[in-house]
């Protein structure tokens, strides 16, 4: 059995978009026809060019904020949430800081 994978090339990353939210933080339920763009996702794969460039602090599984306008949908999974995104459209990376405990 052969397993098919996707590896982005050039200055691109493969992102799995987060599921669209149907309820706001305030608890308001959004109708099914409301088109709220999903701007966050997880890095699935990064190109070798980005991986070797210290100017791009991206790693696999990073949660990122993206500008989705230039994303190319990848018809690879049933839920179709994979997108190839130019690295310049990754506008932020979510990081958790660990605070030193004061003893």
N, CA, C and O of each residue as an XYZ file, in Angstrom:
412
protein
N       0.843     -1.179      0.000
C       0.000      0.000      0.000
C       0.886      1.240      0.000
O       1.838      1.323      0.776
N       0.586      2.184     -0.848
C       1.345      3.416     -0.943
C       0.597      4.529     -0.235
O      -0.607      4.700     -0.427
N       1.308      5.278      0.576
C       0.717      6.403      1.296
C       1.079      7.691      0.570
O       2.256      7.978      0.350
N       0.071      8.459      0.202
C       0.300      9.708     -0.512
C       0.428     10.854      0.489
O      -0.377     10.973      1.412
N       1.442     11.693      0.299
C       1.647     12.852      1.162
C       1.744     14.113      0.306
O       1.904     14.046     -0.912
N       1.644     15.242      0.960
C       1.766     16.527      0.278
C       2.928     17.277      0.904
O       2.990     17.429      2.124
N       3.843     17.745      0.076
C       4.960     18.550      0.557
C       4.955     19.866     -0.202
O       5.162     19.882     -1.416
N       4.719     20.989      0.509
C       4.735     22.271     -0.177
C       6.135     22.596     -0.683
O       7.127     22.165     -0.096
N       6.215     23.356     -1.771
C       7.504     23.771     -2.324
C       7.552     25.294     -2.353
O       6.522     25.965     -2.281
N       8.763     25.824     -2.460
C       8.921     27.270     -2.459
C       8.618     27.835     -1.090
O       8.834     27.172     -0.076
N       8.126     29.035     -1.056
C       7.812     29.699      0.208
C       6.339     29.493      0.562
O       5.560     30.443      0.634
N       5.979     28.218      0.780
C       4.597     27.864      1.079
C       4.518     26.889      2.242
O       5.466     26.159      2.532
N       3.363     26.893      2.902
C       3.091     25.967      3.995
C       1.748     25.297      3.749
O       0.884     25.849      3.068
N       1.578     24.111      4.303
C       0.313     23.391      4.238
C      -0.385     23.595      5.578
O       0.157     23.267      6.634
N      -1.593     24.140      5.516
C      -2.356     24.482      6.722
C      -3.652     23.682      6.737
O      -4.306     23.524      5.706
N      -4.019     23.178      7.919
C      -5.351     22.598      8.115
C      -6.159     23.644      8.862
O      -5.886     23.944     10.024
N      -7.157     24.197      8.180
C      -7.984     25.235      8.791
C      -8.728     24.676      9.992
O      -9.152     23.520      9.998
N      -8.880     25.521     11.014
C      -9.708     25.157     12.154
C     -11.161     25.107     11.711
O     -11.548     25.770     10.749
N     -11.951     24.329     12.405
C     -13.378     24.230     12.084
C     -14.039     25.581     12.290
O     -13.688     26.326     13.205
N     -14.998     25.887     11.434
C     -15.715     27.149     11.550
C     -16.562     27.146     12.810
O     -17.191     26.145     13.153
N     -16.568     28.269     13.485
C     -17.336     28.391     14.718
C     -18.759     28.807     14.385
O     -18.981     29.686     13.553
N     -19.701     28.182     15.027
C     -21.115     28.493     14.810
C     -21.695     29.312     15.966
O     -22.860     29.707     15.923
N     -20.886     29.566     17.000
C     -21.333     30.352     18.139
C     -20.248     31.364     18.483
O     -19.067     31.021     18.518
N     -20.643     32.603     18.736
C     -19.676     33.627     19.105
C     -19.268     33.442     20.565
O     -19.871     32.648     21.287
N     -18.253     34.171     20.992
C     -17.827     34.085     22.398
C     -18.929     34.505     23.346
O     -19.009     34.020     24.474
N     -19.783     35.411     22.884
C     -20.893     35.870     23.712
C     -22.065     34.909     23.746
O     -23.041     35.155     24.455
N     -21.989     33.807     22.986
C     -23.037     32.796     22.994
C     -24.081     32.957     21.912
O     -25.097     32.262     21.927
N     -23.852     33.863     20.968
C     -24.815     34.068     19.888
C     -24.607     32.991     18.835
O     -23.496     32.803     18.339
N     -25.681     32.283     18.496
C     -25.618     31.220     17.492
C     -25.661     31.848     16.104
O     -26.556     32.638     15.806
N     -24.690     31.498     15.249
C     -24.641     32.013     13.884
C     -25.443     31.102     12.964
O     -25.352     29.880     13.081
N     -26.223     31.670     12.056
C     -26.972     30.822     11.118
C     -26.026     30.086     10.176
O     -24.891     30.512      9.962
N     -26.507     28.976      9.613
C     -25.676     28.159      8.733
C     -25.201     28.906      7.504
O     -24.148     28.580      6.955
N     -25.961     29.910      7.057
C     -25.553     30.631      5.857
C     -24.634     31.818      6.156
O     -24.248     32.537      5.234
N     -24.279     32.037      7.415
C     -23.346     33.120      7.756
C     -21.953     32.734      7.288
O     -21.462     31.651      7.605
N     -21.330     33.605      6.546
C     -20.001     33.327      6.000
C     -18.941     34.059      6.824
O     -18.538     35.172      6.488
N     -18.503     33.428      7.889
C     -17.450     33.989      8.719
C     -16.144     33.324      8.317
O     -16.014     32.109      8.461
N     -15.175     34.076      7.819
C     -13.931     33.440      7.381
C     -13.161     32.849      8.559
O     -13.061     33.462      9.622
N     -12.626     31.665      8.354
C     -11.795     31.024      9.357
C     -10.360     31.460      9.104
O      -9.819     31.227      8.023
N      -9.756     32.077     10.071
C      -8.431     32.638      9.879
C      -7.350     31.918     10.672
O      -6.184     32.308     10.608
N      -7.705     30.879     11.414
C      -6.698     30.147     12.164
C      -6.613     28.714     11.677
O      -7.560     28.176     11.103
N      -5.467     28.112     11.916
C      -5.265     26.722     11.529
C      -3.962     26.201     12.099
O      -3.258     26.905     12.823
N      -3.651     24.964     11.766
C      -2.421     24.308     12.217
C      -1.531     24.016     11.028
O      -2.005     23.629      9.960
N      -0.243     24.204     11.224
C       0.732     23.888     10.187
C       0.855     22.371     10.102
O       1.189     21.710     11.085
N       0.586     21.833      8.928
C       0.708     20.389      8.698
C       2.099     20.077      8.151
O       2.741     19.114      8.570
N       2.554     20.903      7.211
C       3.876     20.697      6.609
C       4.416     22.042      6.138
O       3.656     22.945      5.789
N       5.733     22.157      6.135
C       6.388     23.352      5.622
C       7.401     22.932      4.567
O       7.931     21.821      4.603
N       7.658     23.824      3.639
C       8.612     23.485      2.580
C      10.025     23.441      3.145
O      10.302     24.032      4.188
N      10.909     22.745      2.460
C      12.311     22.651      2.878
C      12.958     24.024      2.889
O      13.813     24.299      3.731
N      12.568     24.875      1.977
C      13.138     26.223      1.898
C      12.799     27.036      3.156
O      13.657     27.751      3.674
N      11.587     26.937      3.638
C      11.187     27.648      4.853
C      11.840     27.020      6.073
O      12.276     27.722      6.985
N      11.905     25.698      6.086
C      12.480     24.983      7.231
C      13.926     25.383      7.479
O      14.371     25.428      8.626
N      14.665     25.675      6.409
C      16.078     26.012      6.561
C      16.321     27.519      6.680
O      17.472     27.945      6.769
N      15.265     28.330      6.685
C      15.410     29.783      6.743
C      15.047     30.296      8.135
O      13.894     30.179      8.550
N      16.016     30.865      8.863
C      15.726     31.342     10.229
C      14.773     32.532     10.271
O      14.270     32.871     11.343
N      14.513     33.172      9.138
C      13.572     34.296      9.112
C      12.121     33.845      9.259
O      11.243     34.672      9.504
N      11.860     32.551      9.113
C      10.506     32.011      9.238
C      10.451     31.055     10.417
O      10.830     29.891     10.289
N       9.981     31.535     11.570
C       9.966     30.702     12.780
C       8.759     29.766     12.842
O       8.046     29.741     13.845
N       8.529     29.004     11.786
C       7.390     28.097     11.740
C       7.831     26.663     11.946
O       8.891     26.247     11.479
N       7.002     25.918     12.652
C       7.242     24.496     12.866
C       5.945     23.745     12.630
O       4.857     24.319     12.693
N       6.073     22.466     12.360
C       4.891     21.633     12.198
C       4.063     21.685     13.477
O       4.620     21.691     14.575
N       2.756     21.721     13.345
C       1.758     21.760     14.417
C       1.585     23.141     15.063
O       0.766     23.282     15.971
N       2.332     24.163     14.622
C       2.101     25.508     15.137
C       0.686     25.952     14.803
O       0.173     25.670     13.720
N       0.061     26.651     15.746
C      -1.227     27.285     15.459
C      -0.910     28.662     14.885
O      -0.133     29.421     15.463
N      -1.521     28.979     13.738
C      -1.196     30.222     13.044
C      -2.455     30.995     12.682
O      -3.549     30.439     12.582
N      -2.264     32.282     12.490
C      -3.287     33.179     11.976
C      -2.927     33.452     10.527
O      -1.801     33.851     10.232
N      -3.878     33.241      9.614
C      -3.556     33.384      8.192
C      -4.512     34.348      7.498
O      -5.649     34.551      7.924
N      -4.013     34.930      6.423
C      -4.843     35.684      5.485
C      -5.224     34.672      4.410
O      -4.370     34.281      3.615
N      -6.484     34.235      4.363
C      -6.864     33.102      3.510
C      -7.085     33.427      2.030
O      -7.379     32.520      1.251
N      -6.954     34.685      1.622
C      -7.310     35.049      0.255
C      -6.464     34.361     -0.811
O      -6.965     34.087     -1.901
N      -5.197     34.074     -0.524
C      -4.326     33.448     -1.522
C      -4.140     31.951     -1.299
O      -3.335     31.316     -1.979
N      -4.886     31.385     -0.345
C      -4.777     29.956     -0.076
C      -5.336     29.128     -1.219
O      -6.351     29.481     -1.819
N      -4.666     28.025     -1.514
C      -5.102     27.111     -2.566
C      -5.664     25.864     -1.888
O      -4.928     25.159     -1.197
N      -6.960     25.575     -2.073
C      -7.529     24.387     -1.446
C      -6.929     23.115     -2.031
O      -6.684     23.024     -3.234
N      -6.696     22.137     -1.162
C      -6.137     20.852     -1.573
C      -7.216     19.801     -1.384
O      -7.647     19.547     -0.260
N      -7.652     19.195     -2.465
C      -8.694     18.176     -2.414
C      -8.044     16.842     -2.073
O      -7.833     15.998     -2.944
N      -7.726     16.664     -0.783
C      -6.960     15.507     -0.341
C      -7.710     14.710      0.716
O      -7.492     13.507      0.860
N      -8.595     15.375      1.459
C      -9.347     14.722      2.518
C     -10.825     15.006      2.314
O     -11.185     15.935      1.590
N     -11.685     14.214      2.945
C     -13.126     14.408      2.798
C     -13.584     15.763      3.322
O     -14.423     16.414      2.699
N     -13.039     16.199      4.469
C     -13.503     17.468      5.047
C     -12.934     18.679      4.316
O     -13.393     19.801      4.533
N     -11.929     18.465      3.443
C     -11.370     19.497      2.574
C     -10.993     20.770      3.325
O     -11.388     21.866      2.928
N     -10.232     20.629      4.403
C      -9.788     21.780      5.180
C      -8.302     22.051      5.001
O      -7.735     22.857      5.737
N      -7.657     21.394      4.037
C      -6.235     21.618      3.788
C      -6.045     22.703      2.738
O      -6.738     22.737      1.721
N      -5.089     23.586      3.008
C      -4.797     24.673      2.088
C      -3.294     24.888      1.995
O      -2.590     24.839      3.004
N      -2.802     25.127      0.778
C      -1.430     25.573      0.580
C      -1.480     27.101      0.652
O      -2.228     27.742     -0.086
N      -0.678     27.673      1.546
C      -0.713     29.111      1.792
C       0.692     29.679      1.621
O       1.645     29.115      2.159
N       0.848     30.781      0.884
C       2.155     31.430      0.808
C       2.584     31.873      2.209
O       1.761     32.345      2.992
N       3.852     31.722      2.514
C       4.324     32.024      3.865
C       4.075     33.486      4.233
O       3.909     33.801      5.411
N       4.047     34.379      3.250
C       3.779     35.789      3.585
C       2.339     36.009      4.039
O       2.026     37.063      4.594
N       1.450     35.026      3.812
C       0.077     35.127      4.291
C      -0.103     34.542      5.689
O      -1.201     34.591      6.242
N       0.965     33.989      6.266
C       0.942     33.592      7.674
C       1.322     34.845      8.450
O       2.477     35.270      8.435
N       0.338     35.432      9.128
C       0.567     36.738      9.742
C       0.941     36.671     11.217
O       1.434     37.652     11.774
N       0.713     35.522     11.859
C       1.082     35.391     13.273
C       1.153     33.919     13.654
O       0.491     33.070     13.056
N       1.971     33.637     14.663
C       2.087     32.299     15.235
C       1.695     32.414     16.699
O       2.199     33.285     17.408
N       0.803     31.548     17.158
C       0.400     31.544     18.560
C       1.448     30.786     19.364
O       1.777     29.645     19.040
N       1.972     31.413     20.407
C       2.962     30.783     21.277
C       2.480     30.872     22.721
O       1.830     31.841     23.111
N       2.803     29.859     23.499
C       2.517     29.888     24.926
C       3.822     30.129     25.662
O       4.813     29.434     25.438
N       3.814     31.114     26.537
C       4.998     31.385     27.327
C       4.866     30.690     28.665
O       3.814     30.717     29.304
N       5.947     30.072     29.069
C       5.960     29.452     30.381
C       6.614     30.427     31.339
O       7.739     30.876     31.120
N       5.898     30.749     32.397
C       6.419     31.693     33.371
C       7.204     30.946     34.422
O       6.831     29.855     34.853
N       8.300     31.558     34.824
C       9.115     30.955     35.884
C       8.344     31.051     37.195
O       7.790     32.096     37.536
N       8.323     29.947     37.911
C       7.628     29.962     39.193
C       8.543     30.570     40.252
O       9.748     30.321     40.275
N       7.941     31.371     41.126
C       8.709     32.006     42.194
C       8.563     31.139     43.420
O       7.456     30.929     43.915
N       9.676     30.637     43.907
C       9.627     29.734     45.058
C       9.991     30.437     46.322
O      10.000     29.823     47.389
